[in-house]
Amino acid sequence: MGLVSLIGRIGAYVIDTVTSVGDFVSFLASALIYTIMPPYKPRLLIRQLRIIGADSFFLIALIGLFTGMVLGLQGYNTLARFGSSGALGTVVALVLVRELGPVLAALMVTARAGSAMAAELGSMQATEQIDALSVMAINPVQYLVSPRVLAGVISFPLLTSIFDVIGIMGGWAVGVLLMGAPNGPFFNGIAQNMGAHDIATGLYKAIVFGLVVMWVCCYKGYHAQRMATGVSRATTEAVVLSSVLILLWDYFLTSVLL
Amino acid sequence: MDGTRTADRAAIRVHDLRHRFGRQQVLNGVNLECPSGQITTIVGPSGCGKTVLLKHLNLLLRPDSGTITIDGIEVTLLSSRAQNEVREKFGMLFQAGALFDSMSVFDNVAFPLVELTHLSRQEIAKRVRETLEAVGLDGMENKYPSEISGGMQKRAALARALIRRPKILMLDEPTTGLDPTRTHQIHELVRQTQQRFNLTAVMVSHDVPAVFEVSDQVAFMHGGKMALMGTVSEMMAAKDELFQRFLEGRASGLDERPAPQPGGAPK
């Protein structure tokens, strides 16, 4: 009897896991399908572009600036030991464009817009607003999720580019102006050593992160439990899972794109 | 869509509806008829399955077995797109109103017209004002749901449910959280709008006996099926022990189960 119930429990666990992974994937699939199906609501997309993209601008600029500044500081100190402080520009730019730009921008937007999104959709679920959409013959995934996913895919690469440019300027300000690294080689190095492939790598990552973050945050909010703790749990899970997936995908994407 | 229209006195007809969540058989062979142009109220103790039944009637859930006929169309096996056509026939008032809190009362009520029709702005504004007046909310257009009382939120939600001139109105516990005076006012309002727009209404309520003042038909649900049905006077005359106990508020003997949580959103 003990063995049978153990097997039963393992079976139930496996079925639960497979079902929820299936739900998770089909949620994204329907969000993507409804993105290309009419009716088109540009108004909803523009609103989300503002919330995810434009409203995140100053945060991204601030974090980009300080990331670049610390890279300038650390980079100069390390490179100066080998007498190669001329390579500072190359190091700062490559690290930002290929790695830190997309990852940090994605983490910051998750913290800012992703959490808000999970909480908003969660409380809409809790107060039956999502059911109300369905009953009014409006597809809630198309109305709520598709514009957010599309806005994420569009704004993440743009925010990442802003992060990169401001970061490089921050690295230059600290490395060159403050620490005294040579100015000419800083920019020459970037021009010579950073190719289109490096930039594309960073932008591919940003697009994938945009998709993953919006997918996770919308899914968690949409499926929040209808109770007081449901919304807070959905928000926490959305932020944690998004952050973990950003770093996991970052490794895999780097190994594929390198 | 294979639904064949038949002349039918019942606007909604439910036959042997069954639904199970996990190990719990929540609907266990429900039969129900909601006569056209009348108010049918479903009452019963918490956890008897009345909210789940309503979620089948408004097509948020699909049953394991059984049939639901709405205005002559069998809806349980329809595709999602065909279901949306059926949804145009009814308006739904949710328990807490389910107004969109990011929108003003006007935008909430106008929402179905803005999203689903091609009416002009003027036409929409005119319809919204008419409907808000019908529910006694004229002058509240620019307020947000958080700025008005619970009773007003229900009125606004009722206006949104009525804005597309449905044939059928579904109400999920419309008086929960209201004091007896407000409860009476909402019941009056339901009766007035039902007569004004010639609606078939189906209402879930546990506000007994207050809700009887507005009900033409009452269905008493217990243990996932209908235990007793009839007009208010028939129900009172019937010496059904379970129903009498329910009326007297004696929960003992009534199988109290926690209300099931049907895993969030419709699939």
Chai-1 contact restraints between the chains, C-beta under 6 A:
chainA,res_idxA,chainB,res_idxB,connection_type,confidence,min_distance_angstrom,max_distance_angstrom,comment,restraint_id
A,T127,B,A96,contact,1.0,0.0,6.0,A-B,restraint_1
A,T127,B,A98,contact,1.0,0.0,6.0,A-B,restraint_2
A,E128,B,F94,contact,1.0,0.0,6.0,A-B,restraint_3
A,E128,B,A98,contact,1.0,0.0,6.0,A-B,restraint_4
A,Q129,B,A98,contact,1.0,0.0,6.0,A-B,restraint_5
A,Q129,B,F100,contact,1.0,0.0,6.0,A-B,restraint_6
A,I130,B,A265,contact,1.0,0.0,6.0,A-B,restraint_7
A,D131,B,L60,contact,1.0,0.0,6.0,A-B,restraint_8
A,A132,B,F94,contact,1.0,0.0,6.0,A-B,restraint_9
A,A132,B,A98,contact,1.0,0.0,6.0,A-B,restraint_10
A,S134,B,L60,contact,1.0,0.0,6.0,A-B,restraint_11
A,S134,B,P266,contact,1.0,0.0,6.0,A-B,restraint_12
A,V135,B,N58,contact,1.0,0.0,6.0,A-B,restraint_13
A,V135,B,M92,contact,1.0,0.0,6.0,A-B,restraint_14
A,M136,B,P112,contact,1.0,0.0,6.0,A-B,restraint_15
A,A137,B,N84,contact,1.0,0.0,6.0,A-B,restraint_16
A,A137,B,R87,contact,1.0,0.0,6.0,A-B,restraint_17
A,I138,B,E115,contact,1.0,0.0,6.0,A-B,restraint_18
A,H223,B,G264,contact,1.0,0.0,6.0,A-B,restraint_19
